[in-house]
Amino acid sequence: MVMSIVNVATLKEKLSYYLKRVKEGEEVVVTSHRQRVARILPASAPESQSTEPSRPVKDLLKLRGIKPRRTISAVGTLLEDRQRR
């Protein structure tokens, strides 16, 4: 696959031109301050980055956060901090 690299400002100026190239099958890499920030691919291009989840989504409901060992009063902590100052 052919690839073009273009910065954000140039892409904004010539968006139609680059979209036409993408439509013709070319990949366009967008940069900002010489760092790659995005890729524009043809809609028919295979998605090489997508992967199946390792666990079912319903397993997320079973996850619980970490419980603190003891409860701490936020107001009490603020008052203690103010007294120290």
C-alpha positions in Angstrom: 0.0 0.0 0.0 1.3 3.5 -0.9 1.7 5.9 2.0 1.8 9.7 2.2 2.9 11.7 5.3 1.3 15.1 5.8 1.2 17.6 8.6 -2.1 18.8 10.0 -1.8 22.3 8.5 -1.3 20.9 5.0 -4.0 18.4 5.4 -6.5 21.1 6.4 -5.5 23.2 3.3 -5.7 20.2 0.8 -8.2 17.9 2.5 -10.0 17.1 -0.8 -6.8 16.1 -2.5 -5.7 13.8 0.3 -9.2 12.2 0.6 -9.1 11.5 -3.1 -5.8 9.7 -2.7 -7.2 7.7 0.2 -10.2 6.8 -1.9 -7.8 5.5 -4.5 -6.3 3.1 -1.9 -3.5 5.2 -0.4 -2.8 5.5 3.3 -2.2 9.0 4.7 -0.3 9.5 7.9 -1.0 12.7 9.7 1.7 14.4 11.8 1.8 17.2 14.3 5.1 18.6 15.4 6.8 15.7 13.5 5.0 13.1 15.6 2.6 10.7 14.0 -0.9 11.4 15.4 -3.3 9.6 12.9 -3.7 7.4 9.9 -6.4 7.8 7.3 -7.1 4.5 5.5 -9.5 3.6 2.8 -12.9 2.3 4.1 -12.3 -1.0 2.5 -8.8 -1.5 4.1 -8.5 -4.4 6.5 -8.3 -3.4 10.1 -4.9 -4.8 11.2 -5.1 -3.3 14.7 -8.3 -4.7 15.9 -8.3 -7.8 18.2 -10.9 -9.8 19.9 -11.4 -9.1 23.6 -9.7 -11.7 25.8 -12.7 -11.9 28.1 -16.4 -11.4 27.6 -17.8 -7.9 28.4 -20.1 -9.3 31.0 -17.0 -10.2 33.1 -16.5 -6.5 33.6 -19.6 -6.4 35.8 -17.8 -8.8 38.2 -14.8 -6.6 38.7 -14.7 -4.7 42.0 -12.4 -1.9 43.0 -9.9 -2.2 45.8 -11.4 -1.5 49.2 -9.4 0.6 51.6 -8.2 -1.1 54.8 -9.7 1.6 56.9 -12.1 4.4 56.2 -10.7 7.9 56.1 -12.8 11.1 56.5 -12.0 13.6 53.8 -13.2 16.4 56.0 -11.1 15.2 58.9 -8.0 15.0 56.7 -8.5 18.6 55.4 -9.0 19.9 58.9 -5.8 18.2 60.1 -3.9 19.6 57.1 -5.1 23.1 57.8 -4.1 22.9 61.5 -0.6 21.9 60.5 -0.2 25.0 58.4 
